Amino acid sequence: MDDDRVRIRVMTPADCDRVAEIRVGGWRTAYLGIIPQPYLDALDVTADAERHRWLLTQADDSVVNLVAEQDGEVVGWICHGPYRDGEVRTEDAELYALYVDPARYGRGIGHALLQESVRGCTAARHPRMLLWVLKHNARARRFYERAGLRPDGAEEPFEVDGVAVPEVRYVQRLPA
C-alpha cells in the first residue's frame, strides 16, 4: 500500500536535479499563456539545477529551502527568507518560491509546504509573510487566498522577452 503522506524536510544538494525539474515544469504549466512560449521552451533543467546547487552553498541560515517528499520522491519545493525591499532585508519574511510537480497539483502538497514555511517564519518571529505572484496567474492567486494571504495593493513591473507580466504582492500577518 502506498503512503500518501507528505513529508517536509530541508533541501540538500542531492535534491537540486529534481527541484529543477519541478520548477521548470511548474513554469511551463503555470505560466503558459502568461510568459512568452519561446522563453518557457528555452528553460534548461540542468542549468537550473546547477544554479540551485550554487545558491545552496551561498545561502546563509536566513534562507530556508524545504522539499516535500511523497512515496520517497521529491514532489515540491519552497524557499523563504527575509523580505527584500530592494537591497535591504526587512524584519518581514518573504516566500521566494513555491513549486509542486504539476502532475500532483491539487493533492495538498503546496498547502503542506506553505504551512511548514509559515511555521518556520512564525518561529523566527517575522511579523508578516509577503510574496510576489504574477498578476495573471489566477490559480496561484486562488491558492494563496485560500491559505489566508491577501493582496495588499502593491504591484511591480516584470518583463520577460519584452512582454509585461506584472506581479502583485500578497501579505499575511503571522502570529506573535
PyMOL commands that set and color helices and strands:
alter all, ss='L'
color gray80, all
select helices_A, chain A and resi 13-30+37-42+45-58+102-104+109-123+138-146
alter helices_A, ss='H'
color red, helices_A
select strands_A, chain A and resi 7-10+64-70+73-85+88-100+128-134+150-156+159-160+163-164+167-173
alter strands_A, ss='S'
color yellow, strands_A
deselect
rebuild
show_as cartoon
